[in-house]
């Protein structure tokens, strides 16, 4: 089935849908985005995701996105999409057409929504720590920006070394995040995750795990990752994924008891409320 895409309020055939080659989302990565999980034909945590889209746009000094229109577009796409057991929604919002440089144009923003099926993640993950730190003091720190060059390079680096996800430290030498995930570790029996001040994205799944499983938000030295009793990744489409291997260091157990409990709680709570 050829599922349409939604572009600036219109449902279009993917083969006919287009944005300008002068769009600043393409030209200089001047935009923000969200990935939202589809579970049995319905979106998960849509309100939180659209709130974060607005926050990211505000932090990039972009005009306020029309999230009501975007939500309506999502609803229309889900109404005609196949009944996937697991899928994903990609919302992209850019500053629109602009000149050949960093200056923004004044011809209006661009909003795009695409839905597609999602392949489930493996039961456990091997991760690779990359040599390039996140700048926790940067202008885009913690913003879900379309400027993903750092992430693309880091993920390619990890995959060339057998990792399925790349992990970053930050300039302070603390653990930060993955290219598309947040990180939790168990240390001395405590479930820990880096603070938002570390430069990591305020992940939706991260926030729910903190809320539902009582994780502590603390600065975690990067070296602690290799000594963790347990560790796991969280993201919109992976939920809670245990980590088995960090570079060449095998963790004691994957999943361990605290990770197993976090997985159980997340599965139960998310199934009971699709917009927590």
N, C-alpha and C positions, 0 to 999 in steps of 0.2 A: 504494500500500500504506500502510495506517495503522499506523505504527510505534508501539508502546507507549512510555510513559515509566516511569521507575523512581522511586518516591517512598517513602522510608523503608522500603525492602526489598520493596515491592510493585510488580509490573508492572501498569500501568493504561492504559486507553484515554485518549489525550490529552484527549478531550472530557469525561471523567469525573474526571481528575486535578485535585487542588486542594491548596492550602495555606491556612492561616488568614489572614484579612485582618488579624489581629493579629500575624502573623509579623514579627519585627524585621528580617528581610531586606527586607521590603516597607516597613515603617514607617520605619526609620531607616538602612537599608543596612548592618545589622549582620551581615555575613557575608563569606565568601570564595568564590572560584570558580576553576575551571580550564577551559581550552579545549584539547582534545586532538585531534590530527589522526587521521582514519581514512584509511588507504591500502589500497584494494582489500579492504575488509572487515575490516582489522586496525588496532588502535590503534598509534600511534607514540609512543615515549618515555614509556610509561605510568608506569613506575616513577619517573622524574624528576618527572612531573606530580603524582603522588600524594604524593611526598615534599614537594613545594612546597606542596601543599594543607595538609599537616600543619604545615609551618613557618608559613604565613600564619595558620592558626587559632591556633597557639601565640602568635604575635606580637600577635594581637588578644585574647588571653586567653580564647579559646573552648575548650570541651571538645575533647579529642582526637577527630577524626573517625574513624569505623570504615572505614578505607580498604580493608580486606579485603572488607567487604560492598559498598562502592562498586565495587571492581574486579569482584566477582561480578555486580553489576548491569550494569556495562558489558559484560561478556561475554555476558550474557543478551540484551541489546539488540542487540549486534552479530550474534548468532546468528539474529535474525529480521529484521534490517534488509536492505534491498536491497543489491546488490553495487555500491555507488557506487565510482567511480574515486577520488573525493576526497570526504571527509565530515568532520564535526566532532562531537565529544562535548562537551557542556557539563555540568560538575559544579558544583552550587551547594550550599553548606553554610552554614546560618545558625544563629543562637542560638535560633531557634524563637519560640514565642508569648511576647509580653511586654506590659507596660503601655503606655499612651499617653505615652511619653516615652523617655528614654535608658536608664533602668533596665532591666536584663535580667530576664526571667522565669525560672521554674524548672520549666517543663513539658517540657523536652527539646528537642533540636536538630532541625533539618529538613535532610534530604539529598535532593537531586533530581538525576537524570541524564537528559539528553535527547540523542538523536542525530538528525542531519539531514545532508542533502547540502550540500556546500560548492561555491560557484562559484569557479573559479580566479581569481586576481588577474591584472590586466593585466601585460604584459611589463615595463613601467616605471611609475614613480609620479611624480606631481607632488605636492610637499609644501608646506605653508604653516606658517610659524612664527607661533605665537600670542602675544599680548601678556601672557599670564598665566603667571608662573613656577611651577614645581614647588617645593614647600617640602621641601628635602632633609633638614630636621631635624624634620619632622612625625611624629606618632605612627603614621601609616599609610604613611610613606615606604617604598617598595619592597614593600608588601604588595598582593597581588592581591585587593583588597577589592571587594565589590559596590557600594561607594559610588563610583559612576562619573559623578556629575553633572558634575564638571570635564571629564571626557573627552567626554561627550555635547555639552556646550557648545562645547568646542574643535573637535570634528570638524565640527559644524554651521558654525562660523566658517570653517573651512578650505574646506568644500565650497561655501560661498557665494562663495568667491574662487577657485574652480577647482582647489583642492587635493583630493587623495584621502585624505590623511592630514595630521594636525596634529602639529607638533613643539613641544616645550617646552624652554625653557631652565630654569635653576634660580635660586635667590636669589643665588648667587655669580656669575651671569652665564655659566655654562658650559652646554654642550649636555647635555640629559638624555635624553629619550625621546619616542616618539609616544604616541598615545592607546591603541594596541594593538600597539605595535611597539618594537623597539630600533633604534638608529641606528649605522651604521659609516661612517667617512669614510677616504679615502686622502689623506694629506698628506705631501709630500716622499717619496713612494714607500712610506710606512708605512701599514699598515692599523690604524686606531685605533677604539676604542669607549669611551664614557664609563664611568668606574668606577661600581661599585654605590653608592659614597658620594655620587655625584651625585644620588641619589634615584630612579634608574631601577629598574624591575622587573628581577629576575634572570631574564631570559627563558631558556626552555629552548633555543630555537634560537640565541639569543645565545651561550649557554655552549658549544654544540657548534661554532659557528663560531670562537669563541676557541680552543677545543681543537684543532680540525681544520685551521684556516687560520693559526694563530699570530698572531691579532690582539693588539694591545697595549691594555690597559685603562689609560687616562690621562684626566686632566681636559682637556677640549677646550673652548676658548672658543666661545661661540655664533657669533661672527663667522666662525670657521674653516669653518663649514658652507658659507658663500657662496663661499669660496675653494677648496673641495675639488677635488682632481683627479678623484675619483670618490666616490660615496656610495651606500649601499644600506640598505634596511630589512630587518629579520628579524622573523619571528613564526611562530607555530605553523602557521598555514594558508597563509602566503605564502612560507615558507622564506626564500630570499634574493631580494629584489626591488630592482633598480637604481633609483636616483633620477635623473630627467631634469631636473627643474626645482625650484628652491627659491625660493618666491615668484616673482619675475620674473627670477631669475638662472638661466640655462641652464648646466648643468655641461658640461665639455668633452666628455665621452663617457659614454654609458649603454647597455650596461655597458662599463666599461673593462677592461683586462687583469686587474687584481687582483680586481675583482668577478666577472669571468667565471670565474676560477680558483676563487674561493670557491663560486660556484654549482655548478661541476663537482664539486668535492670533496664538497660537502654532498649533492648528488644521489647520488653513488656510495656514500658512507659510509652515508647513511640507508637506501638500498635494501638494503645488505648486512646491516644490523642494525636491526630495528624497535624494539628497546628498549635503545638505547645508554646 
